[in-house]
Amino acid sequence: MIAKRKLSADSGDLHVSWVPEREASSGVAASVRSVSKHFKKTTVLEDISFDVSEGESLVLLGASGSGKTTILRIIAGLEQPDNGYVILHGQDVTDLPARERGVGVIFQSYALFPRMTVEKNIAYGLKIRRSPRKERRETVDRLIKLVQLEQHRKKYPWQLSGGQQQRVAIARTLAYQPQVLLFDEPFGALDAQTRVHLRREIRALLRQVKVPSVFITHDQEEALELGDRIAVLNEGKLEQIGTPDEVYNHPATEYVATFLGAANLLLGVATNGFVEIGTARLPAEKETQRFRDGQSVKLVFRPEDVCISQDANLPEGCRRLANGVIEEVNFVGAYQRLTVRLDLTHRKGDTDALYEVTINTPQRMTGVPIIATRPKPDANATRYKAGDRVAIGLTSFSVLPNYTLVRQR
Amino acid sequence: MKIRSIRHVRGFDVARPISIGMMLGIMLPLVLLPLLSIFIYGFGNGFRAFVSSLIAPEAVFALKLSLSTSLWATVFNVLFGLFAAYVLSRYDFWGRNAVIVTISLPTAIPTAVAGFALLLLWGKYGMIGRLFSENQQIMFTPYAIILANIFVTFPLAFGVIKPVFDTMSRSLEEASATIGATRWQTFWYVTLPSLRGAIVSGALLTFARAVGEFGSTILVSGNLAGRTQTAPLYIFAKFNEGQIEAANAIAIVLALLSFVIFSVLFFARDWLEFETQEA
């Protein structure tokens, strides 16, 4: 079916040429609908649903064992779900074998055929479809040019670097015009520098070919850079799906907040448009709207959202949280990292001694430590040292329900 | 001054020539001289005598029979070995390990026992043999020799091919499937090329072993000169008749044949390793 769609050989480009009108207009290239999967008695995936739009790149982000690889294998047809559907361009493919789905998988090991040259690897999909020799050659020529491997076309996979092998793997799938590209930990086997370089390359390449793609990774930096949207998975459950901005700046759960970058976490209570944390009251009209008064909440904020001032005047747009003492100042390359201990004593009558942290130092410091980072210009403008008293504010934060506390009570 | 070690004398490692000498000394009467003696005695009466005993009709027949029966056994065992290795490494089923052990069993069974067992089963009064009519009996025909060769060399090709299957990355076949290949196409274009080396060495091992098979063949073939007498049986028969020259000529051919096969195996190792490096 997909094989029959003709690549416009003369146009010389791959731009959306094989996405038929109907499919392009519906906008959804692939859907996973309430998919569940168990291996023996362990639940690997629990009721997972998401869509991948036409031309979009979606990143499935999760720790190892979160089930992300299983989702990918289910979309590809290499694994069968216990429940749920996989829909590709409006067609239910749940019961189709892998070879009839027209999905391109770029395996972590690239899985290039060792006995075939670069050319033959790329031509494989066309060869098994018995497409005419001329068409085969033209497609291979175009793809080799697209992935910039012209000088390597006669080489065998083991003669190529990791990045080159990956490009061959991509070209090999593009040759048969896949409905969706699936990348399984595409940069896992590469060193840190090559990784950064390659993911920009792939991003650029995908923009060119406009094939919807799903990436799998455990690397949050990679996820933020590669994904138009990110789906965060935790123990087989979808925690949140959204744009990088959404998942990073407005994490829906504590897991998302802590998995994507560093996050500070304070326990508090929502009251009258404020989040009360011990004696501190943080104005949060909008953020607390969905909570009833007195509901126990978690305040989550990123180190870079913390503003620090030596007097009471915090910069514009910064909401005051509490006072604190600088405990430690570290220089960590691109920015400065401060540990600040907030003076948060719990209020009278509050039975949950949430903030009585006592540390065995000569000063017997109590309070809650938080981490703040400052860019270099700020760090150079005002220098802090351990022991300085400062006012602490937040430019941005999220308020999440505190389920754990509810459960404990 | 006490000499603590004789190993090094002024930078010269004495242990080296001593060890090499010892090794060759032990090998000499056990392996090297017996092989050499075949050639020395074989050409003792001149090259012409050697040739004439070689082209004796019975000798030619014995050689041809050995080669053809071994060839058929090899073809069968390589194909079956491939199939069995595929099934046993791709599918998990109850009793799989028992099957793997059973396949390997013929290596450990004395060949005379193997021949005897075949006779019991396929012989005139055997469980299978009794199904054939009097003049269709398989035992004491060339087919019996093939059967014996298959039995004895059964595990060889399988034993070489199976580990390659086991270590082969599943993702290659999965990649082929996602690209759109059928199982058969995947096997033909992806799996089989990776097995090339294993198939070649498995076939050579099987063939070499089958050509030399004696114990089981002598039981099932009947050892009829010009009809079911293979080369090793011919050597034995001529030796018993006191025709040392005739036996020797064939012995030389068999020795050379195995020498060639093992040289190929040995020198093909570079090629085979190149294969695994790719995979």
Interface residues (C-beta under 8 A of the other chain):
Chain A: A3 A76 G77 L78 P97 A98 R99 E100 R101 G102 V103 G104 V105 F107 Q108 S109 A111 F113 P114 R115 Y124 G125 K127 I128 R129 Y156 P157 W158 R172 T173 Y176
Chain B: S169 S171 L172 E174 A175 S176 A177 T178 I179 G180 A181 T182 Q185 Y189 V190 P193 S194 R196 Q277 E278 A279
